[in-house]
Amino acid sequence: MTTTVPRATGGSAASPPPQHPGGSALLGHARALQRDTIVALEQISDGAADGVMGFRIGPQPAVAVSTPATVREVLIDRADDYGRGRRQTRALTPLMGRGLLVSEGELHTRQRRIVLPHLSPRQVPRHADTIVAEAERYIAGWTEPTEVDLVAEMNSLTMNIVTQLLFSADSRDNRELARAITEAFEWEMHAITSVVAFPLWVPTARNRRARRNIDLIRRWIADFIHRRRAEQAGESPPEVTDLLGDLMGTRYEDGTGMPDDLLLDEALTAWGASQETSADAQAWTLYLLATHPEIRQRVRDEVDSVLGERTVTFDDLRQLPFCMQVFKEAMRLYPPASMIPRQAVRDTTVGGYRVKAGTMVFINAYSLHRRPEVYTDPERFDPDRFARTREKALPKGAYLPFGTGGNVCPGSHLANMEGHLLTALLAQRLTVELLPGQRIRPELLVNLRPSPGVRARVSPRSRAGG
Ligand code: HEM
Protein backbone atom coordinates (compact mmCIF):
# COMPACT_ATOMS: atom_id res chain seq x y z
CA MET A 1 0.00 0.00 0.00
CA THR A 2 1.30 3.43 -0.89
CA THR A 3 2.57 5.85 1.76
CA THR A 4 2.42 8.90 -0.44
CA VAL A 5 -0.72 10.67 -1.53
CA PRO A 6 -2.41 11.86 -4.70
CA ARG A 7 -1.24 15.22 -5.86
CA ALA A 8 -2.69 17.67 -8.27
CA THR A 9 -1.04 17.47 -11.67
CA GLY A 10 -1.42 19.16 -15.04
CA GLY A 11 -2.38 22.79 -15.63
CA SER A 12 -1.79 25.35 -18.32
CA ALA A 13 0.93 27.89 -18.98
CA ALA A 14 0.95 31.52 -20.02
CA SER A 15 2.99 34.59 -19.23
CA PRO A 16 2.89 36.48 -15.96
CA PRO A 17 2.22 40.14 -15.44
CA PRO A 18 5.50 42.04 -15.70
CA GLN A 19 5.79 43.04 -12.09
CA HIS A 20 5.87 39.43 -10.92
CA PRO A 21 8.46 36.74 -11.46
CA GLY A 22 8.02 33.33 -12.94
CA GLY A 23 6.57 31.45 -15.83
CA SER A 24 3.19 29.83 -15.52
CA ALA A 25 -0.30 31.30 -15.44
CA LEU A 26 -3.90 30.34 -15.45
CA LEU A 27 -6.48 29.58 -17.74
CA GLY A 28 -8.34 30.76 -20.69
CA HIS A 29 -11.90 30.14 -19.67
CA ALA A 30 -14.23 29.71 -16.75
CA ARG A 31 -14.22 25.94 -16.61
CA ALA A 32 -10.48 25.81 -16.54
CA LEU A 33 -10.48 28.24 -13.65
CA GLN A 34 -12.92 26.12 -11.68
CA ARG A 35 -11.27 22.81 -12.38
CA ASP A 36 -7.62 23.66 -12.41
CA THR A 37 -6.99 26.49 -10.03
CA ILE A 38 -5.13 24.38 -7.47
CA VAL A 39 -3.27 22.60 -10.22
CA ALA A 40 -1.99 25.79 -11.69
CA LEU A 41 -1.31 27.42 -8.34
CA GLU A 42 0.66 24.42 -7.28
CA GLN A 43 2.73 24.57 -10.42
CA ILE A 44 3.20 28.27 -10.00
CA SER A 45 4.44 27.93 -6.45
CA ASP A 46 6.59 24.92 -7.24
CA GLY A 47 8.31 26.98 -9.88
CA ALA A 48 9.10 29.84 -7.53
CA ALA A 49 11.89 29.18 -5.07
CA ASP A 50 11.03 32.41 -3.27
CA GLY A 51 7.36 31.44 -3.09
CA VAL A 52 5.94 34.38 -5.07
CA MET A 53 4.51 33.89 -8.52
CA GLY A 54 2.42 36.03 -10.81
CA PHE A 55 -0.33 34.73 -13.05
CA ARG A 56 -3.61 35.86 -14.55
CA ILE A 57 -7.23 35.00 -13.92
CA GLY A 58 -8.70 35.90 -17.29
CA PRO A 59 -7.51 39.48 -17.74
CA GLN A 60 -6.90 40.08 -14.05
CA PRO A 61 -3.36 39.96 -12.62
CA ALA A 62 -2.92 37.74 -9.59
CA VAL A 63 -0.16 36.53 -7.29
CA ALA A 64 0.21 33.31 -5.30
CA VAL A 65 2.43 33.19 -2.22
CA SER A 66 3.56 30.00 -0.51
CA THR A 67 6.44 30.46 1.92
CA PRO A 68 6.07 31.13 5.64
CA ALA A 69 7.71 34.55 5.22
CA THR A 70 5.62 35.78 2.26
CA VAL A 71 2.40 34.44 3.78
CA ARG A 72 3.09 36.31 7.00
CA GLU A 73 3.90 39.41 5.00
CA VAL A 74 0.44 39.37 3.39
CA LEU A 75 -1.64 38.24 6.35
CA ILE A 76 0.19 40.05 9.16
CA ASP A 77 2.95 42.55 8.37
CA ARG A 78 1.23 44.30 5.45
CA ALA A 79 -2.32 43.17 6.20
CA ASP A 80 -3.54 46.78 5.98
CA ASP A 81 -2.61 46.81 2.29
CA TYR A 82 -5.23 44.12 1.55
CA GLY A 83 -8.99 43.62 1.65
CA ARG A 84 -10.89 40.37 1.25
CA GLY A 85 -11.50 40.79 -2.44
CA ARG A 86 -14.55 42.00 -4.32
CA ARG A 87 -15.41 38.60 -5.76
CA GLN A 88 -15.60 36.89 -2.37
CA THR A 89 -17.53 39.74 -0.77
CA ARG A 90 -20.01 39.87 -3.65
CA ALA A 91 -20.57 36.12 -3.40
CA LEU A 92 -20.93 35.88 0.37
CA THR A 93 -22.99 38.99 1.14
CA PRO A 94 -26.42 37.74 -0.03
CA LEU A 95 -26.35 34.83 2.41
CA MET A 96 -24.06 36.06 5.17
CA GLY A 97 -24.86 39.76 5.17
CA ARG A 98 -22.28 41.62 7.26
CA GLY A 99 -21.05 38.54 9.14
CA LEU A 100 -17.39 37.96 9.99
CA LEU A 101 -16.46 36.51 6.60
CA VAL A 102 -17.59 39.73 4.91
CA SER A 103 -17.17 42.64 7.33
CA GLU A 104 -14.00 44.69 7.55
CA GLY A 105 -12.67 47.59 9.63
CA GLU A 106 -14.41 48.69 12.80
CA LEU A 107 -17.46 46.42 12.50
CA HIS A 108 -15.20 43.41 11.97
CA THR A 109 -13.09 44.23 15.04
CA ARG A 110 -16.18 44.80 17.16
CA GLN A 111 -17.83 41.54 16.03
CA ARG A 112 -14.70 39.44 16.52
CA ARG A 113 -14.35 40.79 20.02
CA ILE A 114 -17.86 39.67 20.92
CA VAL A 115 -17.91 36.32 19.04
CA LEU A 116 -14.44 34.91 19.80
CA PRO A 117 -14.84 34.34 23.55
CA HIS A 118 -17.62 31.84 22.84
CA LEU A 119 -15.29 29.72 20.71
CA SER A 120 -12.30 29.80 23.05
CA PRO A 121 -10.50 26.67 24.31
CA ARG A 122 -12.32 27.09 27.64
CA GLN A 123 -15.75 27.21 26.00
CA VAL A 124 -15.64 24.58 23.26
CA PRO A 125 -15.42 21.45 25.48
CA ARG A 126 -19.08 21.87 26.43
CA HIS A 127 -19.99 21.05 22.82
CA ALA A 128 -18.09 17.74 22.77
CA ASP A 129 -21.01 15.55 23.88
CA THR A 130 -23.30 17.06 21.21
CA ILE A 131 -20.77 16.25 18.50
CA VAL A 132 -20.29 12.70 19.70
CA ALA A 133 -24.03 12.08 20.11
CA GLU A 134 -24.74 13.26 16.57
CA ALA A 135 -21.93 11.11 15.16
CA GLU A 136 -23.12 8.06 17.07
CA ARG A 137 -26.64 8.59 15.80
CA TYR A 138 -25.32 8.91 12.28
CA ILE A 139 -23.23 5.76 12.19
CA ALA A 140 -25.88 3.72 14.02
CA GLY A 141 -27.47 3.31 10.57
CA TRP A 142 -24.47 1.32 9.34
CA THR A 143 -25.27 -1.98 11.01
CA GLU A 144 -23.92 -4.00 8.11
CA PRO A 145 -21.45 -3.34 5.28
CA THR A 146 -22.72 -0.39 3.24
CA GLU A 147 -21.30 1.27 0.13
CA VAL A 148 -21.20 5.05 0.48
CA ASP A 149 -19.51 8.18 -0.80
CA LEU A 150 -17.48 9.43 2.15
CA VAL A 151 -17.60 13.02 0.93
CA ALA A 152 -21.42 13.06 0.84
CA GLU A 153 -21.64 11.25 4.17
CA MET A 154 -19.27 13.61 5.93
CA ASN A 155 -21.23 16.55 4.52
CA SER A 156 -24.48 15.16 5.98
CA LEU A 157 -22.83 14.37 9.29
CA THR A 158 -21.30 17.83 9.69
CA MET A 159 -24.60 19.40 8.61
CA ASN A 160 -26.31 17.52 11.47
CA ILE A 161 -23.59 18.53 13.90
CA VAL A 162 -23.52 22.23 13.04
CA THR A 163 -27.34 22.50 13.13
CA GLN A 164 -27.26 21.10 16.66
CA LEU A 165 -24.33 23.24 17.77
CA LEU A 166 -25.91 26.44 16.49
CA PHE A 167 -29.63 25.96 17.08
CA SER A 168 -30.11 22.74 19.10
CA ALA A 169 -32.13 21.68 16.08
CA ASP A 170 -32.15 18.50 14.06
CA SER A 171 -31.32 19.00 10.39
CA ARG A 172 -33.23 15.78 9.64
CA ASP A 173 -36.40 17.54 10.85
CA ASN A 174 -35.57 20.44 8.54
CA ARG A 175 -34.80 18.78 5.26
CA GLU A 176 -36.04 21.66 3.16
CA LEU A 177 -33.75 24.01 5.05
CA ALA A 178 -30.76 21.64 4.82
CA ARG A 179 -31.31 21.34 1.06
CA ALA A 180 -31.58 25.12 0.68
CA ILE A 181 -28.37 25.61 2.67
CA THR A 182 -26.47 23.08 0.60
CA GLU A 183 -27.65 24.70 -2.64
CA ALA A 184 -26.92 28.20 -1.36
CA PHE A 185 -23.35 27.18 -0.51
CA GLU A 186 -23.02 25.72 -4.01
CA TRP A 187 -24.20 29.00 -5.48
CA GLU A 188 -21.61 30.88 -3.40
CA MET A 189 -18.95 28.50 -4.64
CA HIS A 190 -19.96 29.15 -8.22
CA ALA A 191 -20.00 32.90 -7.64
CA ILE A 192 -16.49 32.83 -6.19
CA THR A 193 -14.81 30.44 -8.60
CA SER A 194 -16.47 31.06 -11.92
CA VAL A 195 -15.27 33.87 -14.16
CA VAL A 196 -18.74 34.29 -15.64
CA ALA A 197 -20.86 34.28 -12.48
CA PHE A 198 -23.57 36.93 -12.75
CA PRO A 199 -24.36 39.01 -9.67
CA LEU A 200 -27.45 37.84 -7.84
CA TRP A 201 -29.66 40.62 -9.14
CA VAL A 202 -29.31 39.32 -12.72
CA PRO A 203 -32.36 37.04 -13.13
CA THR A 204 -30.72 33.89 -14.50
CA ALA A 205 -32.36 30.56 -13.58
CA ARG A 206 -29.44 29.81 -11.25
CA ASN A 207 -29.76 33.17 -9.54
CA ARG A 208 -33.54 32.95 -9.13
CA ARG A 209 -33.16 29.62 -7.41
CA ALA A 210 -30.37 30.99 -5.21
CA ARG A 211 -32.56 33.96 -4.27
CA ARG A 212 -35.40 31.62 -3.21
CA ASN A 213 -33.00 29.50 -1.16
CA ILE A 214 -31.40 32.49 0.52
CA ASP A 215 -34.81 33.98 1.37
CA LEU A 216 -35.97 30.67 2.82
CA ILE A 217 -32.85 30.27 4.95
CA ARG A 218 -32.78 33.81 6.27
CA ARG A 219 -36.52 33.72 7.04
CA TRP A 220 -36.14 30.41 8.90
CA ILE A 221 -33.35 31.77 11.07
CA ALA A 222 -35.10 35.10 11.65
CA ASP A 223 -38.22 33.20 12.83
CA PHE A 224 -36.05 30.97 14.97
CA ILE A 225 -34.42 33.98 16.66
CA HIS A 226 -37.82 35.54 17.16
CA ARG A 227 -39.21 32.41 18.84
CA ARG A 228 -36.11 32.06 20.97
CA ARG A 229 -36.42 35.65 22.16
CA ALA A 230 -40.08 35.04 23.07
CA GLU A 231 -39.15 31.89 25.02
CA GLN A 232 -36.38 33.68 26.85
CA ALA A 233 -38.73 36.48 27.81
CA GLY A 234 -41.23 33.97 29.24
CA GLU A 235 -41.75 33.04 32.89
CA SER A 236 -39.42 30.05 32.97
CA PRO A 237 -37.00 30.40 30.06
CA PRO A 238 -35.46 27.06 29.03
CA GLU A 239 -31.72 26.72 29.48
CA VAL A 240 -29.92 26.84 26.12
CA THR A 241 -26.34 25.78 25.50
CA ASP A 242 -26.08 26.34 21.75
CA LEU A 243 -24.01 28.96 19.92
CA LEU A 244 -27.04 31.03 18.99
CA GLY A 245 -27.92 31.23 22.69
CA ASP A 246 -24.35 32.39 23.41
CA LEU A 247 -24.55 35.13 20.81
CA MET A 248 -27.99 36.25 21.97
CA GLY A 249 -26.75 36.61 25.52
CA THR A 250 -23.48 38.34 24.76
CA ARG A 251 -22.88 42.09 25.28
CA TYR A 252 -20.75 44.76 23.65
CA GLU A 253 -18.57 46.91 25.88
CA ASP A 254 -21.37 49.48 26.15
CA GLY A 255 -23.71 46.81 27.58
CA THR A 256 -25.95 46.46 24.52
CA GLY A 257 -26.66 43.12 22.85
CA MET A 258 -26.15 42.08 19.24
CA PRO A 259 -28.97 43.33 17.00
CA ASP A 260 -31.06 40.59 15.39
CA ASP A 261 -29.89 41.32 11.82
CA LEU A 262 -26.24 40.84 12.83
CA LEU A 263 -27.13 37.81 14.91
CA LEU A 264 -28.64 36.26 11.82
CA ASP A 265 -25.58 37.16 9.74
CA GLU A 266 -23.13 35.71 12.27
CA ALA A 267 -25.15 32.51 12.70
CA LEU A 268 -25.17 31.95 8.95
CA THR A 269 -21.49 32.82 8.71
CA ALA A 270 -20.57 30.25 11.36
CA TRP A 271 -22.73 27.71 9.54
CA GLY A 272 -21.14 28.43 6.18
CA ALA A 273 -17.58 28.66 7.48
CA SER A 274 -17.70 25.46 9.46
CA GLN A 275 -19.84 22.87 7.72
CA GLU A 276 -18.04 22.03 4.50
CA THR A 277 -14.54 22.74 5.79
CA SER A 278 -15.10 20.20 8.57
CA ALA A 279 -16.67 17.71 6.14
CA ASP A 280 -13.73 17.89 3.73
CA ALA A 281 -11.18 17.60 6.55
CA GLN A 282 -12.91 14.47 7.84
CA ALA A 283 -13.35 12.91 4.39
CA TRP A 284 -9.62 13.36 3.70
CA THR A 285 -8.76 11.89 7.11
CA LEU A 286 -10.86 8.78 6.42
CA TYR A 287 -9.39 8.48 2.95
CA LEU A 288 -5.80 8.71 4.22
CA LEU A 289 -6.42 6.17 6.98
CA ALA A 290 -8.03 3.78 4.50
CA THR A 291 -4.99 4.00 2.23
CA HIS A 292 -2.38 3.74 5.01
CA PRO A 293 -3.20 0.56 6.98
CA GLU A 294 -0.16 0.79 9.23
CA ILE A 295 -1.22 4.25 10.42
CA ARG A 296 -4.82 3.10 10.79
CA GLN A 297 -3.60 0.26 13.01
CA ARG A 298 -1.77 2.73 15.25
CA VAL A 299 -4.97 4.78 15.58
CA ARG A 300 -6.95 1.67 16.44
CA ASP A 301 -4.37 0.55 19.00
CA GLU A 302 -4.61 3.95 20.65
CA VAL A 303 -8.42 4.12 20.78
CA ASP A 304 -8.78 0.49 21.82
CA SER A 305 -6.35 0.83 24.69
CA VAL A 306 -7.78 4.12 25.95
CA LEU A 307 -11.49 3.62 25.27
CA GLY A 308 -12.14 -0.08 24.88
CA GLU A 309 -15.88 -0.17 24.08
CA ARG A 310 -16.58 3.14 25.81
CA THR A 311 -17.84 6.23 23.98
CA VAL A 312 -15.18 8.93 23.66
CA THR A 313 -15.55 12.09 25.77
CA PHE A 314 -13.67 15.37 25.84
CA ASP A 315 -11.65 14.20 28.86
CA ASP A 316 -10.28 11.26 26.86
CA LEU A 317 -8.73 13.45 24.20
CA ARG A 318 -5.48 14.18 25.97
CA GLN A 319 -4.83 10.45 26.05
CA LEU A 320 -5.47 10.16 22.31
CA PRO A 321 -2.64 12.29 20.89
CA PHE A 322 -2.09 10.17 17.79
CA CYS A 323 -5.69 10.71 16.64
CA MET A 324 -5.05 14.46 16.76
CA GLN A 325 -1.75 14.09 14.90
CA VAL A 326 -3.56 12.20 12.15
CA PHE A 327 -6.19 14.92 11.78
CA LYS A 328 -3.53 17.66 11.68
CA GLU A 329 -1.45 15.81 9.12
CA ALA A 330 -4.54 15.29 6.94
CA MET A 331 -5.09 19.07 7.01
CA ARG A 332 -1.43 19.62 6.15
CA LEU A 333 -1.72 17.55 3.00
CA TYR A 334 -5.22 18.73 2.15
CA PRO A 335 -5.99 22.03 3.86
CA PRO A 336 -9.74 22.58 3.34
CA ALA A 337 -9.10 26.32 2.88
CA SER A 338 -6.26 25.83 0.40
CA MET A 339 -6.34 29.19 -1.23
CA ILE A 340 -7.14 32.15 0.99
CA PRO A 341 -7.94 35.21 -1.15
CA ARG A 342 -6.95 38.82 -0.62
CA GLN A 343 -7.05 41.84 -2.92
CA ALA A 344 -4.52 44.68 -2.69
CA VAL A 345 -6.29 47.93 -1.81
CA ARG A 346 -3.17 49.99 -2.58
CA ASP A 347 0.17 49.48 -4.31
CA THR A 348 2.34 47.31 -2.11
CA THR A 349 5.07 44.65 -2.21
CA VAL A 350 5.45 41.01 -1.32
CA GLY A 351 8.75 39.15 -1.16
CA GLY A 352 10.33 42.25 -2.68
CA TYR A 353 8.03 42.28 -5.75
CA ARG A 354 5.64 45.05 -6.66
CA VAL A 355 1.92 44.32 -6.28
CA LYS A 356 -0.39 46.86 -7.86
CA ALA A 357 -3.64 47.98 -6.23
CA GLY A 358 -6.48 45.66 -7.35
CA THR A 359 -4.25 42.58 -7.72
CA MET A 360 -5.64 39.37 -6.22
CA VAL A 361 -3.15 37.73 -3.86
CA PHE A 362 -3.76 34.12 -2.84
CA ILE A 363 -2.28 32.36 0.16
CA ASN A 364 -1.55 28.99 -1.36
CA ALA A 365 -1.70 26.78 1.72
CA TYR A 366 -1.55 23.62 -0.39
CA SER A 367 1.98 24.44 -1.53
CA LEU A 368 2.99 26.13 1.73
CA HIS A 369 2.30 22.82 3.48
CA ARG A 370 4.56 21.03 1.02
CA ARG A 371 7.68 23.21 1.27
CA PRO A 372 10.53 20.69 1.17
CA GLU A 373 12.78 22.88 3.33
CA VAL A 374 10.16 22.59 6.12
CA TYR A 375 8.62 19.16 5.55
CA THR A 376 10.99 16.31 4.72
CA ASP A 377 9.45 14.05 2.08
CA PRO A 378 6.43 16.37 1.93
CA GLU A 379 4.11 14.05 -0.02
CA ARG A 380 4.34 11.39 2.65
CA PHE A 381 1.41 10.98 5.04
CA ASP A 382 3.34 11.04 8.30
CA PRO A 383 1.35 12.00 11.41
CA ASP A 384 4.52 11.85 13.51
CA ARG A 385 5.37 15.29 12.13
CA PHE A 386 2.84 16.55 14.65
CA ALA A 387 4.25 14.74 17.66
CA ARG A 388 4.52 17.44 20.32
CA THR A 389 8.24 18.28 20.09
CA ARG A 390 8.36 18.12 16.30
CA GLU A 391 5.27 20.29 15.93
CA LYS A 392 6.79 22.90 18.23
CA ALA A 393 9.90 23.00 16.02
CA LEU A 394 7.91 23.99 12.88
CA PRO A 395 8.75 27.50 11.67
CA LYS A 396 6.13 30.15 12.35
CA GLY A 397 3.64 30.38 9.52
CA ALA A 398 4.56 26.99 8.00
CA TYR A 399 1.28 25.30 8.97
CA LEU A 400 -1.83 27.39 8.46
CA PRO A 401 -5.01 25.34 7.99
CA PHE A 402 -6.85 28.09 9.87
CA GLY A 403 -5.00 31.09 8.44
CA THR A 404 -3.25 33.67 10.62
CA GLY A 405 -3.44 37.36 11.50
CA GLY A 406 -6.56 39.44 11.98
CA ASN A 407 -8.85 37.00 10.16
CA VAL A 408 -7.52 33.78 11.68
CA CYS A 409 -10.33 31.26 12.00
CA PRO A 410 -12.23 31.88 15.24
CA GLY A 411 -13.60 28.32 15.06
CA SER A 412 -10.22 26.57 15.05
CA HIS A 413 -10.52 25.16 18.58
CA LEU A 414 -13.99 23.83 17.87
CA ALA A 415 -12.90 22.43 14.50
CA ASN A 416 -9.85 20.70 16.01
CA MET A 417 -11.90 19.24 18.82
CA GLU A 418 -14.53 17.99 16.38
CA GLY A 419 -11.85 16.47 14.13
CA HIS A 420 -10.16 14.82 17.11
CA LEU A 421 -13.41 13.33 18.45
CA LEU A 422 -14.61 12.10 15.06
CA THR A 423 -11.26 10.57 14.15
CA ALA A 424 -11.27 8.59 17.39
CA LEU A 425 -14.95 7.60 17.26
CA LEU A 426 -15.00 6.55 13.60
CA ALA A 427 -11.78 4.53 13.97
CA GLN A 428 -13.17 2.82 17.04
CA ARG A 429 -16.50 1.89 15.45
CA LEU A 430 -15.96 1.44 11.72
CA THR A 431 -13.89 -0.34 9.14
CA VAL A 432 -13.60 1.82 6.03
CA GLU A 433 -12.36 0.17 2.83
CA LEU A 434 -12.07 2.04 -0.44
CA LEU A 435 -13.80 0.48 -3.43
CA PRO A 436 -11.31 -0.44 -6.15
CA GLY A 437 -10.77 1.37 -9.44
CA GLN A 438 -11.03 4.98 -8.25
CA ARG A 439 -8.83 7.88 -9.23
CA ILE A 440 -9.21 10.44 -6.48
CA ARG A 441 -7.56 13.82 -6.67
CA PRO A 442 -7.80 17.08 -4.80
CA GLU A 443 -10.15 19.53 -6.45
CA LEU A 444 -10.30 23.12 -5.34
CA LEU A 445 -13.70 24.75 -5.43
CA VAL A 446 -13.90 27.08 -2.46
CA ASN A 447 -12.59 24.28 -0.30
CA LEU A 448 -10.29 21.46 -1.27
CA ARG A 449 -12.35 18.30 -1.59
CA PRO A 450 -11.60 14.76 -2.76
CA SER A 451 -12.90 14.50 -6.29
CA PRO A 452 -15.01 12.96 -7.74
CA GLY A 453 -15.80 11.61 -4.24
CA VAL A 454 -14.51 8.69 -2.20
CA ARG A 455 -16.50 5.51 -2.68
CA ALA A 456 -16.03 3.16 0.24
CA ARG A 457 -17.53 0.22 2.07
CA VAL A 458 -18.16 1.02 5.72
CA SER A 459 -18.81 -1.80 8.16
CA PRO A 460 -19.26 -1.94 11.90
CA ARG A 461 -15.86 -2.86 13.20
CA SER A 462 -15.37 -6.37 14.41
CA ARG A 463 -12.94 -6.33 17.31
CA ALA A 464 -11.82 -9.86 16.57
CA GLY A 465 -10.86 -8.95 13.04
CA GLY A 466 -9.32 -5.59 14.00
C1 HEM B 1 -11.76 22.21 9.61
C2 HEM B 1 -12.55 23.25 9.77
C3 HEM B 1 -12.21 24.68 9.45
C4 HEM B 1 -11.22 25.18 8.65
C5 HEM B 1 -10.18 24.41 7.84
C6 HEM B 1 -11.35 26.63 8.67
C7 HEM B 1 -10.49 27.50 8.01
C8 HEM B 1 -10.59 28.87 8.07
C9 HEM B 1 -9.64 29.79 7.48
C10 HEM B 1 -8.38 29.41 6.73
C11 HEM B 1 -10.08 31.05 7.75
C12 HEM B 1 -9.37 32.35 7.42
C13 HEM B 1 -9.88 32.99 6.14
C14 HEM B 1 -9.17 34.30 5.84
O1 HEM B 1 -8.11 34.62 6.38
O2 HEM B 1 -9.73 35.01 5.01
C15 HEM B 1 -11.34 30.92 8.46
C16 HEM B 1 -12.12 31.99 8.83
C17 HEM B 1 -13.30 31.86 9.54
N1 HEM B 1 -13.80 30.70 10.11
FE1 HEM B 1 -13.03 28.86 9.92
N2 HEM B 1 -12.40 26.96 9.48
C18 HEM B 1 -12.95 25.81 10.00
C19 HEM B 1 -13.98 25.70 10.91
C20 HEM B 1 -14.68 26.77 11.42
C21 HEM B 1 -15.69 26.69 12.46
C22 HEM B 1 -16.07 25.41 13.22
C23 HEM B 1 -16.19 27.95 12.63
C24 HEM B 1 -17.24 28.48 13.57
C25 HEM B 1 -18.04 27.80 14.31
C26 HEM B 1 -15.48 28.82 11.70
C27 HEM B 1 -15.73 30.17 11.54
C28 HEM B 1 -14.95 31.02 10.78
C29 HEM B 1 -15.22 32.44 10.64
C30 HEM B 1 -16.41 33.21 11.24
C31 HEM B 1 -14.18 32.97 9.85
C32 HEM B 1 -14.00 34.42 9.42
C33 HEM B 1 -13.05 35.11 10.38
C34 HEM B 1 -12.71 36.53 10.02
O3 HEM B 1 -12.56 36.85 8.85
O4 HEM B 1 -12.58 37.30 10.96
N3 HEM B 1 -14.57 28.07 11.01
N4 HEM B 1 -11.61 29.59 8.67
Residues whose N, C-alpha, C, O or C-beta is under 5 A from the ligand:
A	BS01	HEM	L100 L101 T269 A270 A273 S274 T277 S278 A281 P336 A337 I340 P341 L400 P401 F402 G403 G406 N407 V408 C409 P410 G411 L414 A415
